[in-house]
Amino acid sequence: MKILSVLLLCLPLAVHAEWGQFDFDYANERPWVELAAQLPATPIAENLIEFNVSSATRNRHYIDAASISVGEDQVVRYTVVIDAAGGARNVLFEGMRCVTSEHRTYAYGQPDGSWTRARKSGWESIKLRSLLSHRKALFEDHFCFNGITVKDAREAVFYLRNPRQSVDFH
């Protein structure tokens, strides 16, 4: 009988705990809203940080440190510069959502330093199996660790300069 009395006394605590979880779950169900992206300045050589994509590519990849931002919408925005082995240079202003493993290209850099907005600029899945994907490298090694977004541009620059080492458990 004493056990039953103790269990009945604990019942309100369990109900309160469940109600608190309901409030938390409900708050997290609000629809995600993307903030408007502002085009950054043209990248300059002094701000470029080289990062490794894979030994499978001869292209060189850089992020313009001055262009990195992390919005309240949890999108990491950055300018990536890709110097192809054949001499061509591609400049893209992109966004990355770590929580959903998605990316978006906002604009393409032109040789005169201007930007051309991307015509098809929807969110797309990051191809995490591609050895040649700069987005995969940025996602895994610099901006998103286990789906968690870097907190600000300073942290993103730190991880670009000091990439996380993968741990081999074998």
Summary of the structure (lengths in Angstrom):
residues: 170
radius of gyration: 21.9
end to end distance: 54.4
largest distance: 84.0
contacts: 424
relative contact order: 0.14
helix: 30%
strand: 27%
